[in-house]
Amino acid sequence: MLCPRCGDQHIELMATSPVADVWTVHQCQRCLYTWRSTEPLRRTSREHYPQAFRMTQQDIDNAPQVPAIPPLLPEDER
């Protein structure tokens, strides 16, 4: 299995459906793209994943980091 977004082979199984063999959720350990097996081919297949949204290692290395969520304010400051 290849990651649809970056083409890496290190894919982890994240979850399975409560009903056996209905769906699975996978995550690429390189770019962190996550998908459910029941999504359309444009989301689950490298061959069908849109070229404009594919990532290279350079794209991953240069991606901005999501800012951390700040701590909650004390009750009296809300």
C-alpha positions in Angstrom: 0.0 0.0 0.0 1.2 3.5 -0.9 0.2 6.8 0.6 -2.0 8.5 -1.8 -0.5 11.9 -1.0 3.3 11.3 -0.7 3.8 7.8 -2.1 5.5 6.4 1.0 5.0 2.8 2.0 5.0 3.2 5.8 1.3 3.0 6.4 -0.2 2.2 9.8 -3.7 0.8 10.4 -5.3 3.3 12.8 -8.8 1.9 13.3 -11.3 -0.8 12.0 -15.0 -0.6 11.9 -17.0 -2.1 14.8 -18.7 -4.4 12.2 -16.0 -6.6 10.7 -14.7 -5.8 7.2 -16.8 -2.7 6.6 -14.0 0.0 6.8 -10.5 0.7 8.0 -8.6 3.9 8.7 -5.0 4.2 7.6 -2.3 6.9 8.3 0.9 7.6 6.4 3.8 7.9 8.9 5.7 10.2 6.6 3.2 13.0 5.8 0.5 12.0 8.3 -2.3 11.8 5.6 -5.2 9.8 7.0 -8.0 8.1 5.0 -10.8 5.7 5.4 -10.9 2.7 3.0 -14.4 3.5 1.9 -13.5 6.9 0.5 -13.4 7.5 -3.3 -10.2 6.5 -5.3 -9.2 10.2 -5.5 -8.6 10.0 -1.7 -7.3 6.4 -1.3 -5.3 5.6 -4.4 -1.9 7.2 -5.3 -2.8 6.7 -9.0 -6.0 8.8 -8.7 -4.9 11.3 -6.0 -4.9 14.8 -7.5 -1.4 15.9 -8.7 -1.9 19.4 -7.2 -2.2 18.0 -3.7 0.6 15.5 -3.8 3.6 16.1 -1.5 7.3 15.5 -1.7 9.7 15.2 1.2 10.7 18.8 0.5 7.1 19.9 0.8 6.8 18.0 4.1 10.0 19.5 5.5 9.0 23.0 4.6 5.3 22.8 5.7 4.3 25.3 8.3 3.7 23.9 11.8 0.2 24.2 13.2 0.4 26.4 16.3 -0.1 24.8 19.7 -3.4 25.5 21.5 -2.6 27.9 24.3 -3.5 26.9 27.9 -6.9 27.8 29.2 -7.2 31.0 31.1 -8.1 30.9 34.8 -11.8 31.2 35.6 -11.5 34.8 36.8 -9.8 35.9 33.5 -12.4 34.4 31.1 
